[in-house]
Amino acid sequence: MSARIAELVIHGWAIRSQLESVAHLSAAALPVLSDWVGQSATSLLGLIDFRLSHPIAEPVRYRFDLSAKDTCGYDLVVENDNCRMEPAGTDSPNVTYHFDVETFVLMGFGRFKFGVLINEGQLAVEGDLSLVDALRKWFEDS
């Protein structure tokens, strides 16, 4: 996807969100934008220079479960002092965040902050809550 097209879609939403009580991204654009965010997440979410403060014994898998049928979810895998984003696989996640696709895309483009979404209860979360706090801190520190 062209970064320019993504920029125009997101910029259009940003303008409408200031003028309208409720603004949404184009439903037709959501599958493409969510794929782009999923593939570019470590740079978009500011985790490109991600480093753990202490080693972990086993990889930790955070699942970003997206509610749309035509859009796959993504796993943020933390291991060996770094992280990567990949399409959700068959490995069980340690933590699952349930997103609607639009929220995932807007978070990926920096319009919503991960910690704020969690603090305000806008994401349903399942799994090891100590790992939820760890990821929130990593996002805040990045």
C-alpha positions in Angstrom: 0.0 0.0 0.0 1.2 3.4 -0.8 2.2 5.4 2.3 0.6 8.4 0.6 -2.8 6.8 0.4 -2.6 5.7 4.0 -1.6 9.2 5.0 -4.6 10.7 3.1 -7.1 8.3 4.7 -5.8 8.9 8.2 -5.5 12.7 7.7 -9.1 12.8 6.4 -10.2 11.0 9.5 -8.2 13.4 11.7 -10.0 16.4 10.2 -13.5 14.8 10.3 -12.9 13.7 14.0 -12.6 17.4 14.9 -15.7 18.5 13.0 -18.1 15.6 13.6 -19.2 14.0 16.8 -18.3 10.5 15.4 -15.8 10.0 12.6 -14.9 6.7 11.1 -12.3 5.4 8.6 -13.6 4.0 5.3 -14.8 0.4 5.9 -13.3 -0.5 2.5 -9.9 0.8 3.5 -9.8 -1.0 6.9 -8.6 -4.5 5.7 -5.7 -2.9 3.7 -4.8 -0.4 6.5 -4.8 -3.1 9.2 -2.5 -5.3 7.1 -0.2 -2.3 6.6 -0.2 -1.6 10.3 0.4 -5.2 11.2 3.3 -5.5 8.8 4.8 -2.2 9.9 3.9 -2.3 13.6 7.3 -2.3 15.2 8.2 1.0 13.5 4.7 2.6 13.6 4.3 1.8 17.3 7.8 3.1 18.1 9.2 -0.3 19.1 12.0 -0.5 16.5 14.7 0.1 19.2 12.8 -2.0 21.7 15.1 -3.7 24.3 14.2 -5.6 27.4 15.6 -4.3 30.7 16.1 -7.9 31.8 16.2 -11.2 29.9 13.1 -13.4 29.8 13.3 -17.2 29.8 10.5 -17.9 27.3 9.1 -15.8 24.4 6.0 -13.8 25.3 3.2 -13.6 22.7 0.8 -10.7 22.8 -2.2 -11.3 20.4 -4.0 -8.4 18.8 -7.3 -10.1 18.0 -9.2 -8.1 15.4 -13.0 -8.4 15.3 -13.5 -8.3 11.5 -13.9 -11.5 9.6 -11.8 -10.4 6.6 -8.9 -9.2 8.7 -6.4 -11.4 10.5 -5.0 -10.6 13.9 -1.4 -10.1 14.8 1.0 -11.4 17.4 3.7 -9.2 19.0 6.4 -11.7 20.0 8.9 -10.6 22.6 12.1 -12.7 22.8 15.8 -12.5 22.8 15.9 -8.8 23.8 13.7 -7.7 20.9 10.3 -7.9 19.4 8.6 -8.6 16.1 5.0 -8.5 14.8 3.7 -11.4 12.7 0.3 -12.7 11.6 -1.6 -14.4 14.4 -0.6 -18.1 14.3 -1.6 -21.3 16.1 0.7 -20.7 19.1 -1.3 -19.8 22.2 -0.8 -16.2 23.3 0.2 -15.2 26.8 -2.1 -12.1 26.5 -4.9 -11.3 24.0 -6.1 -7.8 23.3 -9.5 -7.7 21.5 -9.6 -4.7 19.1 -12.0 -3.5 16.5 -10.1 -3.0 13.3 -10.5 0.8 13.3 -9.1 1.2 16.8 -6.1 -1.0 15.8 -5.4 1.1 12.7 -5.8 4.4 14.5 -3.5 3.2 17.3 -1.0 2.0 14.7 -1.0 5.4 13.2 -0.5 7.1 16.5 -4.0 8.6 16.8 -4.8 6.5 19.9 -2.3 5.6 22.6 -2.1 2.0 23.7 -1.9 2.8 27.4 -4.8 5.2 27.2 -7.0 2.5 25.5 -6.2 0.1 28.3 -6.6 2.6 31.1 -10.0 3.7 29.7 -11.2 0.1 29.3 -11.5 0.3 25.5 -9.7 -3.0 25.0 -10.9 -6.3 26.3 -7.9 -8.1 27.7 -7.4 -11.8 28.5 -4.3 -13.6 30.0 -1.4 -12.9 32.3 -2.1 -9.4 33.8 1.5 -8.9 34.8 2.4 -9.1 31.2 -0.2 -6.5 30.3 1.5 -4.1 32.7 4.9 -4.9 31.2 3.7 -4.2 27.6 2.0 -1.0 28.7 5.3 0.2 30.2 7.3 -0.8 27.1 4.9 1.4 25.0 5.1 4.3 27.4 8.9 4.1 27.4 9.3 3.9 23.6 
